[in-house]
């Protein structure tokens, strides 16, 4: 049974249908056409790190509640295999991923940047993508917290890379993957990859000074990425620009530097001293929230370098 209706109380049309199992038990399921993020989301979907770009982190599902949660049983387990000797790393890793679920597929990433597509009802693997991260590098915060999804509304439905999975690997590559096959989207960057170390104001001194540990944030057709910069190394540490890339081509669309570099920026005059504008870090390693309807991304920054000494960057702010 299918019922379609537009509700004036919502910003977007609501489609309601009944999903019935073999025992005849039926539940109402809503599909909300989210014109801002361009995804059609069912109640059981979790298509962004916080379910929505806004970071609500709330599921409307009601079948599990306070009365029955204690009776839950494990339905399946999936092992990434990264505990095996063959994938041993120089530095310890941490599995900190929040999986995404969209259109009946679960997407998750590992500290090595491997991306898996699973059947969320059985845990069976659909595909895996391996970016071949160098395991001999001593990454200081060896984690990957998830991936991001982007739906290309200009592409034919079901065409290659019309739904993309974006992963930012620990070794600072932004990679676009076809959600259907798990292979790189060759029209993005260089054969599917953008090198995030390219174009930084302050270049990293070594491989482990500049990392990616959190998923990108998609706002419209822009993929926004921050960075993780090692603490307390030098005044001119790797710079912590936040950048937006074209989701189709990988072209750089904009750069935001928390350390002001433009003379016309009122904040420029508040960074005083010959080394002040060479300051690095002030990066944002964490998850962003976004308001796609307004085209806004919300960014929390960390300390400028060096973290516990500001004598080379005096000022009122």
Secondary structure, DSSP 8 states (H G I E B T S, - for coil): -EEEE--TTSSS-EEEEEEE-TTS-EEEEEEEEETTTTEEEETT-B-STTSSTT--------SS-TTTGGG---------STTSGGG--SS-EE-----EEETTEEEEE-TT--EEEE-TTT--EEEEE-----TTS--TTEE----EEEE-TTS-TT-TTSEEEEEE-TTSEEEEEETTT--B-TTTTBTTEEETTTT-SS--SSTTTEE--S--EEETTEEEE--EE-SSS-TT--B--EEEEETTT--EEEEE-SS---TTSGGGGGSBSTTGGG--B----S--EEETTTTEEE-----BSSTT--TTSBS--
